[in-house]
Amino acid sequence: MLVPQLTHVPVAVRNAMRDGPRDSATHLRHAAAVPALGEIEIGGKASRESAGESLTVMAWNVERLRHVDAIAATIAGQAPHVVLLSEVDKGMARSGNGHLLSRLADRLGHSYAYGVEFLELGTGNEAEQAAR
């Protein structure tokens, strides 16, 4: 389902997931109960332009999208028509609790579509926790 904002997953629900039990049936039950896992957030404000005879697509694993300015500069320098990003955090403690994709899209004047692959129930690895 396309939405302007993903459905929030309450802390109590996240805690119940984190605390277990950890079996397939419980996992499937939790996954079915989280609307955000079936949603695609649409945002940004790009205009549609003709791509002409060809279309340039850029794919990049941006590892949580922590370095928005540097990533924006690299994307702008390549001027792709479509950018496919993986490992993009949204609202994660390990990456500053922001909506980094929205910030990136604003900087570039792009639209975006964001889907949730999984819910991170921790606060990052040891290095990320130390950096907070």
N, CA, C and O atoms as a printed pandas DataFrame, in Angstrom:
     atom_number atom_name residue_name chain_id  residue_number  x_coord  y_coord  z_coord
0              1         N          MET        A               1    0.844   -1.159    0.000
1              2        CA          MET        A               1    0.000    0.000    0.000
2              3         C          MET        A               1    0.908    1.247    0.000
3              4         O          MET        A               1    1.875    1.305    0.759
4              5         N          LEU        A               2    0.602    2.225   -0.836
5              6        CA          LEU        A               2    1.346    3.479   -0.870
6              7         C          LEU        A               2    0.786    4.429    0.175
7              8         O          LEU        A               2   -0.424    4.640    0.255
8              9         N          VAL        A               3    1.687    5.004    0.983
9             10        CA          VAL        A               3    1.267    5.891    2.069
10            11         C          VAL        A               3    2.188    7.110    2.133
11            12         O          VAL        A               3    3.337    7.032    1.699
12            13         N          PRO        A               4    1.703    8.238    2.669
13            14        CA          PRO        A               4    2.573    9.400    2.829
14            15         C          PRO        A               4    3.538    9.259    4.006
15            16         O          PRO        A               4    4.547    9.962    4.072
16            17         N          GLN        A               5    3.230    8.356    4.927
17            18        CA          GLN        A               5    4.096    8.103    6.079
18            19         C          GLN        A               5    3.833    6.687    6.573
19            20         O          GLN        A               5    2.682    6.268    6.695
20            21         N          LEU        A               6    4.913    5.949    6.858
21            22        CA          LEU        A               6    4.757    4.589    7.363
22            23         C          LEU        A               6    4.039    4.591    8.708
23            24         O          LEU        A               6    4.205    5.515    9.504
24            25         N          THR        A               7    3.250    3.564    8.955
25            26        CA          THR        A               7    2.553    3.422   10.230
26            27         C          THR        A               7    3.572    3.179   11.337
27            28         O          THR        A               7    4.427    2.299   11.227
28            29         N          HIS        A               8    3.472    3.961   12.396
29            30        CA          HIS        A               8    4.385    3.855   13.540
30            31         C          HIS        A               8    4.199    2.506   14.237
31            32         O          HIS        A               8    3.077    2.023   14.392
32            33         N          VAL        A               9    5.303    1.915   14.647
33            34        CA          VAL        A               9    5.264    0.664   15.418
34            35         C          VAL        A               9    5.521    1.039   16.875
35            36         O          VAL        A               9    6.632    1.446   17.213
36            37         N          PRO        A              10    4.515    0.910   17.746
37            38        CA          PRO        A              10    4.665    1.320   19.146
38            39         C          PRO        A              10    5.801    0.587   19.858
39            40         O          PRO        A              10    6.137   -0.549   19.524
40            41         N          VAL        A              11    6.378    1.261   20.838
41            42        CA          VAL        A              11    7.476    0.693   21.615
42            43         C          VAL        A              11    7.064   -0.620   22.272
43            44         O          VAL        A              11    7.860   -1.557   22.319
44            45         N          ALA        A              12    5.857   -0.704   22.771
45            46        CA          ALA        A              12    5.398   -1.938   23.426
46            47         C          ALA        A              12    5.423   -3.112   22.442
47            48         O          ALA        A              12    5.777   -4.228   22.822
48            49         N          VAL        A              13    5.056   -2.869   21.200
49            50        CA          VAL        A              13    5.077   -3.922   20.181
50            51         C          VAL        A              13    6.520   -4.315   19.878
51            52         O          VAL        A              13    6.834   -5.501   19.766
52            53         N          ARG        A              14    7.395   -3.322   19.746
53            54        CA          ARG        A              14    8.816   -3.612   19.499
54            55         C          ARG        A              14    9.423   -4.416   20.639
55            56         O          ARG        A              14   10.181   -5.358   20.413
56            57         N          ASN        A              15    9.081   -4.033   21.872
57            58        CA          ASN        A              15    9.603   -4.754   23.038
58            59         C          ASN        A              15    9.113   -6.195   23.063
59            60         O          ASN        A              15    9.871   -7.106   23.394
60            61         N          ALA        A              16    7.851   -6.403   22.714
61            62        CA          ALA        A              16    7.309   -7.772   22.680
62            63         C          ALA        A              16    8.050   -8.612   21.642
63            64         O          ALA        A              16    8.318   -9.793   21.863
64            65         N          MET        A              17    8.378   -7.988   20.503
65            66        CA          MET        A              17    9.144   -8.700   19.475
66            67         C          MET        A              17   10.534   -9.049   19.981
67            68         O          MET        A              17   11.007  -10.173   19.811
68            69         N          ARG        A              18   11.179   -8.080   20.601
69            70        CA          ARG        A              18   12.550   -8.263   21.075
70            71         C          ARG        A              18   12.626   -9.318   22.176
71            72         O          ARG        A              18   13.573  -10.102   22.230
72            73         N          ASP        A              19   11.630   -9.332   23.047
73            74        CA          ASP        A              19   11.675  -10.199   24.221
74            75         C          ASP        A              19   11.269  -11.647   23.944
75            76         O          ASP        A              19   11.401  -12.502   24.819
76            77         N          GLY        A              20   10.780  -11.928   22.741
77            78        CA          GLY        A              20   10.505  -13.310   22.366
78            79         C          GLY        A              20    9.101  -13.742   22.695
79            80         O          GLY        A              20    8.300  -12.919   23.139
80            81         N          PRO        A              21    8.772  -14.991   22.497
81            82        CA          PRO        A              21    9.663  -16.069   22.103
82            83         C          PRO        A              21   10.160  -15.904   20.670
83            84         O          PRO        A              21    9.624  -15.104   19.902
84            85         N          ARG        A              22   11.189  -16.670   20.322
85            86        CA          ARG        A              22   11.842  -16.558   19.018
86            87         C          ARG        A              22   11.633  -17.845   18.214
87            88         O          ARG        A              22   12.531  -18.676   18.081
88            89         N          ASP        A              23   10.442  -17.973   17.697
89            90        CA          ASP        A              23   10.118  -19.126   16.864
90            91         C          ASP        A              23    9.394  -18.638   15.616
91            92         O          ASP        A              23    8.947  -17.492   15.565
92            93         N          SER        A              24    9.278  -19.484   14.627
93            94        CA          SER        A              24    8.693  -19.104   13.334
94            95         C          SER        A              24    7.257  -18.620   13.460
95            96         O          SER        A              24    6.882  -17.629   12.834
96            97         N          ALA        A              25    6.461  -19.298   14.249
97            98        CA          ALA        A              25    5.053  -18.913   14.386
98            99         C          ALA        A              25    4.923  -17.516   15.001
99           100         O          ALA        A              25    4.105  -16.709   14.559
100          101         N          THR        A              26    5.734  -17.240   16.020
101          102        CA          THR        A              26    5.699  -15.912   16.651
102          103         C          THR        A              26    6.176  -14.852   15.673
103          104         O          THR        A              26    5.593  -13.772   15.590
104          105         N          HIS        A              27    7.240  -15.158   14.930
105          106        CA          HIS        A              27    7.752  -14.211   13.935
106          107         C          HIS        A              27    6.675  -13.887   12.903
107          108         O          HIS        A              27    6.443  -12.718   12.596
108          109         N          LEU        A              28    6.029  -14.893   12.378
109          110        CA          LEU        A              28    4.979  -14.679   11.381
110          111         C          LEU        A              28    3.815  -13.881   11.953
111          112         O          LEU        A              28    3.248  -13.029   11.269
112          113         N          ARG        A              29    3.458  -14.153   13.206
113          114        CA          ARG        A              29    2.370  -13.411   13.854
114          115         C          ARG        A              29    2.735  -11.935   13.990
115          116         O          ARG        A              29    1.922  -11.064   13.679
116          117         N          HIS        A              30    3.943  -11.652   14.450
117          118        CA          HIS        A              30    4.379  -10.255   14.573
118          119         C          HIS        A              30    4.441   -9.575   13.211
119          120         O          HIS        A              30    3.974   -8.446   13.058
120          121         N          ALA        A              31    5.014  -10.253   12.225
121          122        CA          ALA        A              31    5.150   -9.662   10.883
122          123         C          ALA        A              31    3.784   -9.319   10.294
123          124         O          ALA        A              31    3.627   -8.277    9.658
124          125         N          ALA        A              32    2.806  -10.182   10.499
125          126        CA          ALA        A              32    1.466   -9.939    9.968
126          127         C          ALA        A              32    0.767   -8.785   10.682
127          128         O          ALA        A              32   -0.128   -8.157   10.116
128          129         N          ALA        A              33    1.171   -8.503   11.921
129          130        CA          ALA        A              33    0.518   -7.463   12.721
130          131         C          ALA        A              33    1.151   -6.078   12.554
131          132         O          ALA        A              33    0.648   -5.110   13.125
132          133         N          VAL        A              34    2.237   -5.959   11.791
133          134        CA          VAL        A              34    2.923   -4.672   11.624
134          135         C          VAL        A              34    2.587   -4.110   10.243
135          136         O          VAL        A              34    3.150   -4.551    9.241
136          137         N          PRO        A              35    1.667   -3.133   10.185
137          138        CA          PRO        A              35    1.266   -2.575    8.893
138          139         C          PRO        A              35    2.434   -2.014    8.076
139          140         O          PRO        A              35    2.424   -2.111    6.849
140          141         N          ALA        A              36    3.429   -1.434    8.730
141          142        CA          ALA        A              36    4.549   -0.805    8.019
142          143         C          ALA        A              36    5.296   -1.782    7.116
143          144         O          ALA        A              36    5.899   -1.367    6.126
144          145         N          LEU        A              37    5.263   -3.063    7.441
145          146        CA          LEU        A              37    5.968   -4.048    6.626
146          147         C          LEU        A              37    5.302   -4.265    5.265
147          148         O          LEU        A              37    5.901   -4.859    4.369
148          149         N          GLY        A              38    4.081   -3.793    5.111
149          150        CA          GLY        A              38    3.383   -3.905    3.838
150          151         C          GLY        A              38    3.138   -2.561    3.172
151          152         O          GLY        A              38    2.333   -2.461    2.246
152          153         N          GLU        A              39    3.831   -1.528    3.639
153          154        CA          GLU        A              39    3.618   -0.177    3.122
154          155         C          GLU        A              39    4.849    0.335    2.373
155          156         O          GLU        A              39    5.973   -0.092    2.638
156          157         N          ILE        A              40    4.622    1.245    1.446
157          158        CA          ILE        A              40    5.684    1.965    0.746
158          159         C          ILE        A              40    5.414    3.447    0.980
159          160         O          ILE        A              40    4.380    3.972    0.569
160          161         N          GLU        A              41    6.345    4.107    1.639
161          162        CA          GLU        A              41    6.207    5.545    1.888
162          163         C          GLU        A              41    6.670    6.309    0.652
163          164         O          GLU        A              41    7.763    6.072    0.137
164          165         N          ILE        A              42    5.834    7.219    0.186
165          166        CA          ILE        A              42    6.125    8.033   -0.990
166          167         C          ILE        A              42    6.291    9.477   -0.532
167          168         O          ILE        A              42    5.458    9.996    0.211
168          169         N          GLY        A              43    7.371   10.130   -0.975
169          170        CA          GLY        A              43    7.596   11.523   -0.591
170          171         C          GLY        A              43    8.491   12.230   -1.584
171          172         O          GLY        A              43    8.801   11.706   -2.654
172          173         N          GLY        A              44    8.899   13.426   -1.213
173          174        CA          GLY        A              44    9.758   14.223   -2.078
174          175         C          GLY        A              44    8.967   15.105   -3.008
175          176         O          GLY        A              44    7.738   15.148   -2.955
176          177         N          LYS        A              45    9.688   15.813   -3.867
177          178        CA          LYS        A              45    9.003   16.782   -4.720
178          179         C          LYS        A              45    9.678   16.959   -6.076
179          180         O          LYS        A              45    9.802   18.089   -6.549
180          181         N          ALA        A              46   10.102   15.910   -6.691
181          182        CA          ALA        A              46   10.741   16.009   -8.003
182          183         C          ALA        A              46    9.693   16.222   -9.090
183          184         O          ALA        A              46    8.539   15.817   -8.946
184          185         N          SER        A              47   10.105   16.852  -10.159
185          186        CA          SER        A              47    9.233   16.999  -11.306
186          187         C          SER        A              47    9.566   15.901  -12.305
187          188         O          SER        A              47   10.682   15.380  -12.317
188          189         N          ARG        A              48    8.622   15.559  -13.121
189          190        CA          ARG        A              48    8.851   14.530  -14.140
190          191         C          ARG        A              48    9.460   15.186  -15.365
191          192         O          ARG        A              48    8.965   16.195  -15.864
192          193         N          GLU        A              49   10.532   14.597  -15.831
193          194        CA          GLU        A              49   11.175   15.053  -17.055
194          195         C          GLU        A              49   11.391   13.852  -17.953
195          196         O          GLU        A              49   11.528   12.726  -17.476
196          197         N          SER        A              50   11.419   14.089  -19.235
197          198        CA          SER        A              50   11.654   13.014  -20.181
198          199         C          SER        A              50   13.089   12.526  -20.050
199          200         O          SER        A              50   14.021   13.324  -19.946
200          201         N          ALA        A              51   13.255   11.235  -20.056
201          202        CA          ALA        A              51   14.592   10.659  -19.977
202          203         C          ALA        A              51   15.208   10.489  -21.358
203          204         O          ALA        A              51   16.377   10.122  -21.475
204          205         N          GLY        A              52   14.445   10.749  -22.388
205          206        CA          GLY        A              52   14.976   10.596  -23.735
206          207         C          GLY        A              52   15.073    9.143  -24.135
207          208         O          GLY        A              52   14.237    8.324  -23.755
208          209         N          GLU        A              53   16.102    8.825  -24.909
209          210        CA          GLU        A              53   16.281    7.481  -25.452
210          211         C          GLU        A              53   16.837    6.488  -24.446
211          212         O          GLU        A              53   16.697    5.277  -24.619
212          213         N          SER        A              54   17.470    6.999  -23.391
213          214        CA          SER        A              54   18.067    6.091  -22.408
214          215         C          SER        A              54   17.722    6.541  -20.998
215          216         O          SER        A              54   17.257    7.657  -20.768
216          217         N          LEU        A              55   17.964    5.647  -20.081
217          218        CA          LEU        A              55   17.676    5.902  -18.673
218          219         C          LEU        A              55   18.892    5.454  -17.870
219          220         O          LEU        A              55   19.350    4.321  -18.018
220          221         N          THR        A              56   19.415    6.337  -17.022
221          222        CA          THR        A              56   20.558    6.001  -16.184
222          223         C          THR        A              56   20.059    5.615  -14.804
223          224         O          THR        A              56   19.337    6.377  -14.161
224          225         N          VAL        A              57   20.445    4.425  -14.348
225          226        CA          VAL        A              57   20.043    3.924  -13.038
226          227         C          VAL        A              57   21.297    3.701  -12.212
227          228         O          VAL        A              57   22.266    3.101  -12.680
228          229         N          MET        A              58   21.269    4.190  -10.978
229          230        CA          MET        A              58   22.379    4.023  -10.045
230          231         C          MET        A              58   21.899    3.153   -8.888
231          232         O          MET        A              58   20.837    3.413   -8.323
232          233         N          ALA        A              59   22.655    2.137   -8.534
233          234        CA          ALA        A              59   22.345    1.289   -7.383
234          235         C          ALA        A              59   23.502    1.392   -6.399
235          236         O          ALA        A              59   24.668    1.349   -6.792
236          237         N          TRP        A              60   23.167    1.532   -5.097
237          238        CA          TRP        A              60   24.213    1.773   -4.112
238          239         C          TRP        A              60   23.766    1.283   -2.737
239          240         O          TRP        A              60   22.679    1.627   -2.274
240          241         N          ASN        A              61   24.600    0.487   -2.093
241          242        CA          ASN        A              61   24.391    0.113   -0.698
242          243         C          ASN        A              61   25.006    1.232    0.130
243          244         O          ASN        A              61   26.229    1.316    0.247
244          245         N          VAL        A              62   24.170    2.094    0.707
245          246        CA          VAL        A              62   24.646    3.297    1.399
246          247         C          VAL        A              62   24.878    3.080    2.891
247          248         O          VAL        A              62   25.086    4.040    3.633
248          249         N          GLU        A              63   24.844    1.838    3.329
249          250        CA          GLU        A              63   25.155    1.482    4.719
250          251         C          GLU        A              63   24.564    2.456    5.740
251          252         O          GLU        A              63   25.287    3.172    6.433
252          253         N          ARG        A              64   23.251    2.464    5.812
253          254        CA          ARG        A              64   22.470    3.218    6.790
254          255         C          ARG        A              64   22.269    4.682    6.418
255          256         O          ARG        A              64   21.516    5.382    7.095
256          257         N          LEU        A              65   22.916    5.160    5.369
257          258        CA          LEU        A              65   22.770    6.525    4.854
258          259         C          LEU        A              65   23.178    7.573    5.895
259          260         O          LEU        A              65   22.550    8.625    6.011
260          261         N          ARG        A              66   24.229    7.270    6.641
261          262        CA          ARG        A              66   24.685    8.187    7.694
262          263         C          ARG        A              66   25.356    9.437    7.143
263          264         O          ARG        A              66   25.383   10.465    7.820
264          265         N          HIS        A              67   25.896    9.374    5.938
265          266        CA          HIS        A              67   26.665   10.499    5.382
266          267         C          HIS        A              67   25.880   11.141    4.238
267          268         O          HIS        A              67   26.279   11.069    3.076
268          269         N          VAL        A              68   24.766   11.765    4.587
269          270        CA          VAL        A              68   23.832   12.294    3.599
270          271         C          VAL        A              68   24.497   13.284    2.651
271          272         O          VAL        A              68   24.296   13.190    1.440
272          273         N          ASP        A              69   25.286   14.235    3.165
273          274        CA          ASP        A              69   25.889   15.263    2.306
274          275         C          ASP        A              69   26.836   14.654    1.272
275          276         O          ASP        A              69   26.779   15.011    0.095
276          277         N          ALA        A              70   27.696   13.750    1.698
277          278        CA          ALA        A              70   28.651   13.128    0.776
278          279         C          ALA        A              70   27.925   12.257   -0.252
279          280         O          ALA        A              70   28.292   12.240   -1.427
280          281         N          ILE        A              71   26.917   11.549    0.185
281          282        CA          ILE        A              71   26.150   10.703   -0.729
282          283         C          ILE        A              71   25.387   11.566   -1.730
283          284         O          ILE        A              71   25.333   11.238   -2.915
284          285         N          ALA        A              72   24.794   12.670   -1.258
285          286        CA          ALA        A              72   24.086   13.587   -2.158
286          287         C          ALA        A              72   25.031   14.143   -3.216
287          288         O          ALA        A              72   24.667   14.230   -4.388
288          289         N          ALA        A              73   26.233   14.518   -2.816
289          290        CA          ALA        A              73   27.207   15.067   -3.766
290          291         C          ALA        A              73   27.595   14.025   -4.822
291          292         O          ALA        A              73   27.724   14.351   -6.001
292          293         N          THR        A              74   27.776   12.793   -4.400
293          294        CA          THR        A              74   28.139   11.725   -5.339
294          295         C          THR        A              74   27.006   11.456   -6.316
295          296         O          THR        A              74   27.236   11.329   -7.519
296          297         N          ILE        A              75   25.786   11.368   -5.804
297          298        CA          ILE        A              75   24.640   11.125   -6.681
298          299         C          ILE        A              75   24.470   12.286   -7.661
299          300         O          ILE        A              75   24.265   12.066   -8.855
300          301         N          ALA        A              76   24.555   13.514   -7.162
301          302        CA          ALA        A              76   24.407   14.680   -8.034
302          303         C          ALA        A              76   25.467   14.684   -9.132
303          304         O          ALA        A              76   25.179   15.046  -10.273
304          305         N          GLY        A              77   26.678   14.287   -8.797
305          306        CA          GLY        A              77   27.755   14.236   -9.776
306          307         C          GLY        A              77   27.523   13.220  -10.878
307          308         O          GLY        A              77   28.013   13.393  -11.994
308          309         N          GLN        A              78   26.786   12.168  -10.579
309          310        CA          GLN        A              78   26.489   11.131  -11.574
310          311         C          GLN        A              78   25.217   11.438  -12.368
311          312         O          GLN        A              78   25.041   10.935  -13.478
312          313         N          ALA        A              79   24.334   12.257  -11.804
313          314        CA          ALA        A              79   23.073   12.680  -12.435
314          315         C          ALA        A              79   22.223   11.517  -12.968
315          316         O          ALA        A              79   21.785   11.555  -14.118
316          317         N          PRO        A              80   21.988   10.491  -12.150
317          318        CA          PRO        A              80   21.149    9.387  -12.623
318          319         C          PRO        A              80   19.672    9.793  -12.660
319          320         O          PRO        A              80   19.254   10.716  -11.962
320          321         N          HIS        A              81   18.900    9.097  -13.475
321          322        CA          HIS        A              81   17.454    9.329  -13.515
322          323         C          HIS        A              81   16.757    8.610  -12.360
323          324         O          HIS        A              81   15.762    9.096  -11.823
324          325         N          VAL        A              82   17.294    7.448  -11.987
325          326        CA          VAL        A              82   16.728    6.626  -10.925
326          327         C          VAL        A              82   17.868    6.187  -10.016
327          328         O          VAL        A              82   18.930    5.791  -10.497
328          329         N          VAL        A              83   17.650    6.255   -8.695
329          330        CA          VAL        A              83   18.645    5.810   -7.729
330          331         C          VAL        A              83   18.003    4.732   -6.858
331          332         O          VAL        A              83   16.957    4.960   -6.250
332          333         N          LEU        A              84   18.629    3.563   -6.799
333          334        CA          LEU        A              84   18.171    2.458   -5.959
334          335         C          LEU        A              84   19.138    2.333   -4.792
335          336         O          LEU        A              84   20.300    1.975   -4.981
336          337         N          LEU        A              85   18.665    2.625   -3.596
337          338        CA          LEU        A              85   19.519    2.590   -2.414
338          339         C          LEU        A              85   19.107    1.429   -1.519
339          340         O          LEU        A              85   17.920    1.163   -1.336
340          341         N          SER        A              86   20.097    0.744   -0.967
341          342        CA          SER        A              86   19.826   -0.303    0.010
342          343         C          SER        A              86   20.499    0.066    1.324
343          344         O          SER        A              86   21.421    0.881    1.367
344          345         N          GLU        A              87   20.011   -0.561    2.404
345          346        CA          GLU        A              87   20.473   -0.308    3.772
346          347         C          GLU        A              87   20.272    1.151    4.170
347          348         O          GLU        A              87   21.201    1.808    4.639
348          349         N          VAL        A              88   19.057    1.649    3.981
349          350        CA          VAL        A              88   18.699    3.017    4.360
350          351         C          VAL        A              88   17.935    2.970    5.672
351          352         O          VAL        A              88   16.894    2.320    5.770
352          353         N          ASP        A              89   18.457    3.664    6.685
353          354        CA          ASP        A              89   17.779    3.746    7.981
354          355         C          ASP        A              89   16.737    4.856    7.977
355          356         O          ASP        A              89   16.861    5.855    7.269
356          357         N          LYS        A              90   15.711    4.647    8.788
357          358        CA          LYS        A              90   14.727    5.698    9.068
358          359         C          LYS        A              90   14.366    5.591   10.543
359          360         O          LYS        A              90   13.862    4.564   10.997
360          361         N          GLY        A              91   14.628    6.655   11.283
361          362        CA          GLY        A              91   14.270    6.676   12.697
362          363         C          GLY        A              91   15.047    5.696   13.548
363          364         O          GLY        A              91   14.505    5.138   14.502
364          365         N          MET        A              92   16.301    5.478   13.218
365          366        CA          MET        A              92   17.116    4.511   13.933
366          367         C          MET        A              92   18.095    5.224   14.864
367          368         O          MET        A              92   18.730    6.199   14.461
368          369         N          ALA        A              93   18.223    4.754   16.089
369          370        CA          ALA        A              93   19.169    5.343   17.042
370          371         C          ALA        A              93   20.585    5.328   16.489
371          372         O          ALA        A              93   21.349    6.271   16.696
372          373         N          ARG        A              94   20.930    4.266   15.793
373          374        CA          ARG        A              94   22.294    4.111   15.298
374          375         C          ARG        A              94   22.656    5.122   14.221
375          376         O          ARG        A              94   23.838    5.301   13.926
376          377         N          SER        A              95   21.676    5.785   13.630
377          378        CA          SER        A              95   21.960    6.773   12.591
378          379         C          SER        A              95   21.298    8.119   12.889
379          380         O          SER        A              95   20.982    8.874   11.970
380          381         N          GLY        A              96   21.091    8.416   14.165
381          382        CA          GLY        A              96   20.628    9.735   14.574
382          383         C          GLY        A              96   19.127    9.936   14.641
383          384         O          GLY        A              96   18.672   11.068   14.799
384          385         N          ASN        A              97   18.343    8.875   14.528
385          386        CA          ASN        A              97   16.885    8.934   14.658
386          387         C          ASN        A              97   16.184    9.832   13.648
387          388         O          ASN        A              97   15.067   10.282   13.901
388          389         N          GLY        A              98   16.809   10.100   12.519
389          390        CA          GLY        A              98   16.193   10.974   11.524
390          391         C          GLY        A              98   15.590   10.208   10.366
391          392         O          GLY        A              98   15.648    8.980   10.297
392          393         N          HIS        A              99   15.008   10.975    9.458
393          394        CA          HIS        A              99   14.471   10.432    8.208
394          395         C          HIS        A              99   15.474   10.819    7.125
395          396         O          HIS        A              99   15.284   11.792    6.396
396          397         N          LEU        A             100   16.538   10.039    7.041
397          398        CA          LEU        A             100   17.676   10.377    6.198
398          399         C          LEU        A             100   17.329   10.380    4.714
399          400         O          LEU        A             100   17.858   11.202    3.966
400          401         N          LEU        A             101   16.465    9.491    4.277
401          402        CA          LEU        A             101   16.088    9.458    2.867
402          403         C          LEU        A             101   15.323   10.720    2.479
403          404         O          LEU        A             101   15.512   11.243    1.381
404          405         N          SER        A             102   14.475   11.205    3.352
405          406        CA          SER        A             102   13.758   12.453    3.091
406          407         C          SER        A             102   14.741   13.610    2.973
407          408         O          SER        A             102   14.600   14.457    2.091
408          409         N          ARG        A             103   15.735   13.652    3.856
409          410        CA          ARG        A             103   16.771   14.698    3.779
410          411         C          ARG        A             103   17.536   14.620    2.471
411          412         O          ARG        A             103   17.789   15.644    1.836
412          413         N          LEU        A             104   17.906   13.410    2.064
413          414        CA          LEU        A             104   18.630   13.228    0.815
414          415         C          LEU        A             104   17.776   13.669   -0.377
415          416         O          LEU        A             104   18.257   14.386   -1.255
416          417         N          ALA        A             105   16.525   13.245   -0.407
417          418        CA          ALA        A             105   15.625   13.619   -1.502
418          419         C          ALA        A             105   15.455   15.141   -1.571
419          420         O          ALA        A             105   15.456   15.715   -2.660
420          421         N          ASP        A             106   15.311   15.792   -0.421
421          422        CA          ASP        A             106   15.204   17.260   -0.401
422          423         C          ASP        A             106   16.445   17.915   -0.979
423          424         O          ASP        A             106   16.340   18.850   -1.772
424          425         N          ARG        A             107   17.618   17.438   -0.593
425          426        CA          ARG        A             107   18.873   18.010   -1.100
426          427         C          ARG        A             107   19.002   17.881   -2.614
427          428         O          ARG        A             107   19.529   18.770   -3.283
428          429         N          LEU        A             108   18.513   16.765   -3.140
429          430        CA          LEU        A             108   18.657   16.496   -4.567
430          431         C          LEU        A             108   17.448   16.950   -5.394
431          432         O          LEU        A             108   17.507   16.966   -6.624
432          433         N          GLY        A             109   16.354   17.320   -4.719
433          434        CA          GLY        A             109   15.134   17.650   -5.441
434          435         C          GLY        A             109   14.472   16.432   -6.051
435          436         O          GLY        A             109   13.841   16.522   -7.104
436          437         N          HIS        A             110   14.617   15.292   -5.389
437          438        CA          HIS        A             110   14.084   14.019   -5.880
438          439         C          HIS        A             110   12.828   13.620   -5.117
439          440         O          HIS        A             110   12.556   14.115   -4.024
440          441         N          SER        A             111   12.086   12.728   -5.712
441          442        CA          SER        A             111   11.026   12.005   -5.015
442          443         C          SER        A             111   11.641   10.721   -4.483
443          444         O          SER        A             111   12.742   10.343   -4.887
444          445         N          TYR        A             112   10.934   10.046   -3.577
445          446        CA          TYR        A             112   11.434    8.769   -3.084
446          447         C          TYR        A             112   10.282    7.830   -2.783
447          448         O          TYR        A             112    9.144    8.249   -2.570
448          449         N          ALA        A             113   10.607    6.560   -2.771
449          450        CA          ALA        A             113    9.715    5.502   -2.311
450          451         C          ALA        A             113   10.542    4.673   -1.336
451          452         O          ALA        A             113   11.633    4.217   -1.678
452          453         N          TYR        A             114   10.030    4.477   -0.128
453          454        CA          TYR        A             114   10.775    3.789    0.930
454          455         C          TYR        A             114    9.935    2.645    1.479
455          456         O          TYR        A             114    8.778    2.836    1.855
456          457         N          GLY        A             115   10.522    1.467    1.521
457          458        CA          GLY        A             115    9.851    0.319    2.106
458          459         C          GLY        A             115   10.694   -0.291    3.207
459          460         O          GLY        A             115   11.923   -0.248    3.160
460          461         N          VAL        A             116   10.030   -0.855    4.193
461          462        CA          VAL        A             116   10.701   -1.460    5.339
462          463         C          VAL        A             116   11.027   -2.914    5.034
463          464         O          VAL        A             116   10.160   -3.685    4.622
464          465         N          GLU        A             117   12.289   -3.279    5.242
465          466        CA          GLU        A             117   12.675   -4.675    5.090
466          467         C          GLU        A             117   12.507   -5.410    6.416
467          468         O          GLU        A             117   12.047   -6.552    6.447
468          469         N          PHE        A             118   12.883   -4.746    7.515
469          470        CA          PHE        A             118   12.772   -5.342    8.835
470          471         C          PHE        A             118   12.784   -4.238    9.878
471          472         O          PHE        A             118   13.149   -3.099    9.585
472          473         N          LEU        A             119   12.382   -4.580   11.097
473          474        CA          LEU        A             119   12.454   -3.651   12.218
474          475         C          LEU        A             119   13.704   -3.967   13.020
475          476         O          LEU        A             119   13.886   -5.095   13.475
476          477         N          GLU        A             120   14.559   -2.978   13.192
477          478        CA          GLU        A             120   15.755   -3.135   14.029
478          479         C          GLU        A             120   15.324   -2.865   15.465
479          480         O          GLU        A             120   14.818   -1.785   15.771
480          481         N          LEU        A             121   15.518   -3.823   16.328
481          482        CA          LEU        A             121   15.056   -3.698   17.703
482          483         C          LEU        A             121   16.174   -3.290   18.659
483          484         O          LEU        A             121   15.929   -3.090   19.848
484          485         N          GLY        A             122   17.386   -3.168   18.155
485          486        CA          GLY        A             122   18.517   -2.748   18.977
486          487         C          GLY        A             122   18.926   -1.326   18.649
487          488         O          GLY        A             122   18.217   -0.626   17.926
488          489         N          THR        A             123   20.056   -0.896   19.170
489          490        CA          THR        A             123   20.541    0.470   18.946
490          491         C          THR        A             123   21.839    0.489   18.157
491          492         O          THR        A             123   22.588    1.464   18.220
492          493         N          GLY        A             124   22.115   -0.575   17.416
493          494        CA          GLY        A             124   23.308   -0.615   16.589
494          495         C          GLY        A             124   24.386   -1.497   17.186
495          496         O          GLY        A             124   24.227   -2.072   18.263
496          497         N          ASN        A             125   25.495   -1.589   16.451
497          498        CA          ASN        A             125   26.608   -2.403   16.935
498          499         C          ASN        A             125   27.414   -1.625   17.980
499          500         O          ASN        A             125   27.077   -0.482   18.290
500          501         N          GLU        A             126   28.458   -2.223   18.518
501          502        CA          GLU        A             126   29.218   -1.589   19.598
502          503         C          GLU        A             126   29.807   -0.244   19.190
503          504         O          GLU        A             126   29.767    0.705   19.973
504          505         N          ALA        A             127   30.351   -0.144   17.984
505          506        CA          ALA        A             127   30.946    1.119   17.511
506          507         C          ALA        A             127   29.872    2.199   17.386
507          508         O          ALA        A             127   30.112    3.352   17.746
508          509         N          GLU        A             128   28.699    1.839   16.883
509          510        CA          GLU        A             128   27.609    2.812   16.742
510          511         C          GLU        A             128   27.097    3.268   18.096
511          512         O          GLU        A             128   26.785    4.445   18.278
512          513         N          GLN        A             129   27.008    2.354   19.040
513          514        CA          GLN        A             129   26.565    2.735   20.380
514          515         C          GLN        A             129   27.574    3.660   21.049
515          516         O          GLN        A             129   27.187    4.605   21.738
516          517         N          ALA        A             130   28.850    3.400   20.853
517          518        CA          ALA        A             130   29.899    4.245   21.444
518          519         C          ALA        A             130   29.910    5.647   20.841
519          520         O          ALA        A             130   30.277    6.611   21.512
520          521         N          ALA        A             131   29.506    5.759   19.572
521          522        CA          ALA        A             131   29.526    7.051   18.874
522          523         C          ALA        A             131   28.355    7.942   19.247
523          524         O          ALA        A             131   28.373    9.131   18.929
524          525         N          ARG        A             132   27.337    7.407   19.913
525          526        CA          ARG        A             132   26.150    8.228   20.260
526          527         C          ARG        A             132   26.433    9.171   21.379
527          528         O          ARG        A             132   25.551    9.926   21.789
